[in-house]
Amino acid sequence: MLYGFKYKPSVNIRSKYLELLQTLLDAEDDVINGRVGSMTESINELRESLENKKKRVSKFNISITQ
């Protein structure tokens, strides 16, 4: 008999995800406030990397129901 459960990504994956998200937010804030000249490409690369990480993390979400 199988009981429903959902696999949760490890803390390490979550911490890397949050670290990347914080880096993205800091970079956007710097650009918005004019502290950095040309960071648009870097922000786009960070966004793409974040989206790729989200896709990889979502692959680990497994639902098994009865």
Backbone torsions as a table, in degrees:
resi	resn	phi	psi	omega
1	MET	NA	125.8	-179.5
2	LEU	-100.0	135.8	175.8
3	TYR	-104.9	147.1	-179.0
4	GLY	-66.3	133.4	173.3
5	PHE	-151.2	158.3	179.6
6	LYS	-124.8	124.9	178.8
7	TYR	-70.8	131.7	177.9
8	LYS	-107.8	134.8	179.6
9	PRO	-57.6	152.1	-179.1
10	SER	-64.8	161.2	179.6
11	VAL	-59.8	-35.9	-179.2
12	ASN	-60.9	-44.4	179.0
13	ILE	-64.0	-44.0	179.7
14	ARG	-62.1	-43.2	-177.8
15	SER	-66.3	-38.0	177.2
16	LYS	-65.5	-41.0	178.3
17	TYR	-61.2	-47.0	180.0
18	LEU	-66.3	-36.9	177.7
19	GLU	-63.4	-43.3	178.7
20	LEU	-65.7	-42.0	178.4
21	LEU	-62.3	-42.1	178.7
22	GLN	-64.1	-39.9	177.8
23	THR	-61.8	-42.6	178.6
24	LEU	-62.8	-46.0	179.8
25	LEU	-63.4	-41.2	177.9
26	ASP	-63.2	-42.1	-179.4
27	ALA	-65.6	-43.2	178.6
28	GLU	-63.0	-41.8	179.3
29	ASP	-61.4	-41.8	178.1
30	ASP	-62.2	-42.0	-179.6
31	VAL	-67.9	-44.9	-179.4
32	ILE	-60.1	-40.6	-177.9
33	ASN	-88.6	6.2	174.4
34	GLY	73.5	17.8	-179.5
35	ARG	-80.6	-15.0	-178.7
36	VAL	-129.8	137.8	-178.9
37	GLY	-67.8	-75.9	-172.9
38	SER	-123.2	88.3	179.5
39	MET	-113.5	10.8	-176.5
40	THR	-59.2	-43.1	179.6
41	GLU	-64.1	-41.5	179.0
42	SER	-62.9	-41.5	179.0
43	ILE	-64.1	-42.6	178.5
44	ASN	-63.0	-39.9	177.5
45	GLU	-64.4	-42.1	177.9
46	LEU	-63.7	-40.5	178.3
47	ARG	-61.0	-47.1	179.0
48	GLU	-61.2	-42.8	179.2
49	SER	-62.6	-41.8	178.5
50	LEU	-63.1	-43.8	178.8
51	GLU	-62.8	-40.9	177.8
52	ASN	-63.9	-41.1	178.7
53	LYS	-65.7	-38.6	177.8
54	LYS	-61.3	-41.5	179.0
55	LYS	-63.5	-42.9	-179.9
56	ARG	-65.6	-40.6	179.9
57	VAL	-66.5	-39.9	-178.6
58	SER	-66.0	-23.4	176.1
59	LYS	-65.9	-25.9	-177.9
60	PHE	-84.5	-9.2	178.2
61	ASN	-79.1	108.8	-176.2
62	ILE	-117.3	130.8	176.2
63	SER	-115.3	126.1	175.8
64	ILE	-121.9	124.5	-180.0
65	THR	-117.3	165.7	-176.6
66	GLN	-67.0	NA	NA
